[in-house]
Amino acid sequence: MNSNVNMSNQEYSDFVDSKAKKSNLGKNIFMAFLVGGIICSIGQVISDIAMHYGVQKQDATCITTIVLIFLGAFLTAINLYAKIGKVAGAGSIVPITGFSNSIVSPAIEFKTEGYILGLGANMFKVAGPVLVYGITTSVIVGFVYWIIKLFM
């Protein structure tokens, strides 16, 4: 490697390529599909069990959401979700469990700094932008929908 700090873009790109770990795309896609499918299947089983015991479909959906959020948080707390993520890649960020992980993970990391400045200030570090842009987008789409309905 050239020890010159002023590398060209091509030299830097070549350096990064030489150091980067090569990934097996086929295996990564398969594992993401498999683990994501397993997480979704677990959610379906929870919903089916709830409905089997007479819970209405809408309530079973709420129960499923709550259980999956708990499982994502619990697996993050015992440091198992990170290991699943290493194997599954994008398959581990299935919306409910991935969102739960993105809230709990920074909270655990910064808990030693106290409840206010540690846990409270850092809990939404990862999920905060998702919430902000998701809510903003839903408001904009809702407003556009309302305008369109006014003239139709």
C-alpha positions in Angstrom: 0.0 0.0 0.0 1.1 3.5 -0.7 1.8 5.2 2.6 0.9 8.5 1.0 -2.2 9.9 2.7 -3.3 11.5 -0.6 -4.4 8.4 -2.4 -6.4 8.6 -5.5 -9.9 7.2 -5.6 -8.7 4.2 -7.6 -5.8 3.5 -5.2 -8.2 3.7 -2.2 -10.7 1.5 -3.9 -8.1 -1.1 -4.7 -6.8 -1.0 -1.1 -10.4 -1.5 0.3 -11.0 -4.4 -2.1 -7.8 -6.1 -1.0 -8.8 -5.9 2.7 -12.5 -6.5 2.5 -13.8 -9.9 3.4 -15.4 -11.6 0.4 -19.0 -12.6 1.0 -20.8 -15.6 -0.4 -23.9 -13.9 -1.9 -25.9 -17.1 -2.5 -25.4 -18.3 1.0 -26.2 -14.9 2.5 -29.5 -14.6 0.4 -30.5 -18.2 1.4 -29.8 -17.6 5.1 -31.7 -14.2 5.1 -34.6 -15.9 3.4 -34.5 -18.9 5.8 -34.2 -16.9 9.1 -36.7 -14.2 8.0 -39.1 -17.0 7.0 -38.6 -18.7 10.4 -39.3 -15.5 12.3 -42.5 -14.9 10.2 -43.5 -18.5 10.7 -43.1 -18.1 14.5 -45.4 -15.1 14.2 -48.0 -17.1 12.3 -47.9 -19.9 14.8 -48.4 -17.5 17.7 -51.4 -16.0 15.9 -52.9 -19.4 15.1 -52.5 -20.6 18.7 -54.2 -17.4 19.9 -57.1 -17.9 17.5 -57.3 -21.6 18.4 -58.1 -20.5 22.0 -61.0 -18.3 20.8 -59.2 -14.9 20.5 -60.6 -12.8 17.7 -58.3 -12.2 14.7 -57.6 -8.5 15.4 -56.7 -9.3 19.0 -54.6 -12.3 17.9 -52.6 -9.9 15.7 -52.0 -7.6 18.7 -50.9 -10.6 20.8 -48.6 -11.7 18.1 -47.0 -8.3 17.8 -46.5 -8.1 21.5 -44.9 -11.5 21.8 -42.6 -10.9 18.8 -41.5 -7.6 20.3 -40.8 -9.3 23.6 -38.9 -12.1 21.9 -36.7 -9.6 19.9 -36.0 -7.6 23.1 -35.3 -10.7 25.2 -33.0 -12.3 22.6 -31.2 -8.9 22.3 -30.8 -8.8 26.1 -29.2 -12.2 26.3 -26.9 -11.4 23.3 -28.5 -14.0 21.1 -30.1 -11.7 18.5 -26.6 -10.4 17.5 -25.5 -14.0 16.8 -28.6 -14.6 14.8 -27.9 -11.4 12.9 -24.4 -12.6 12.0 -25.8 -15.7 10.4 -29.0 -14.3 9.0 -27.9 -10.9 7.9 -31.0 -9.0 6.5 -33.3 -11.9 7.5 -32.9 -10.9 11.1 -34.4 -7.4 10.6 -37.9 -8.6 9.9 -39.8 -5.4 10.9 -41.1 -6.3 14.4 -38.2 -8.2 15.8 -35.6 -6.0 14.1 -37.3 -2.9 15.4 -37.3 -4.3 18.9 -33.6 -5.1 18.6 -32.9 -1.6 17.3 -34.5 -0.1 20.4 -33.1 -2.5 23.0 -29.6 -2.8 21.7 -28.6 0.9 22.3 -30.5 0.9 25.6 -28.4 -2.0 26.9 -25.2 -0.5 25.5 -25.7 2.8 27.3 -27.4 1.6 30.5 -24.2 2.2 32.5 -24.5 5.9 31.8 -27.7 6.1 33.8 -31.4 6.1 33.1 -31.7 9.6 31.7 -28.5 10.3 29.9 -27.7 6.7 29.0 -30.8 4.7 28.5 -33.3 7.5 27.7 -31.0 9.6 25.5 -29.6 6.7 23.4 -32.5 4.3 23.2 -33.8 5.7 19.9 -30.4 6.3 18.3 -31.0 3.7 15.6 -34.9 3.6 15.6 -35.3 7.4 15.9 -34.8 8.3 12.3 -37.0 5.4 11.2 -39.8 6.8 13.4 -39.3 10.4 12.3 -39.2 9.6 8.6 -42.0 7.0 8.9 -44.3 9.3 10.7 -43.5 12.2 8.4 -44.1 10.1 5.3 -47.4 8.8 6.6 -48.6 12.4 7.3 -47.6 13.5 3.8 -49.2 10.5 2.1 -52.4 11.0 4.3 -52.5 14.7 3.3 -52.1 13.9 -0.4 -54.8 11.2 -0.1 -57.1 13.7 1.6 -56.5 16.3 -1.2 -57.2 13.7 -3.9 -60.4 12.6 -2.2 -61.6 16.2 -2.1 -61.6 16.4 -5.9 -62.9 12.9 -6.7 
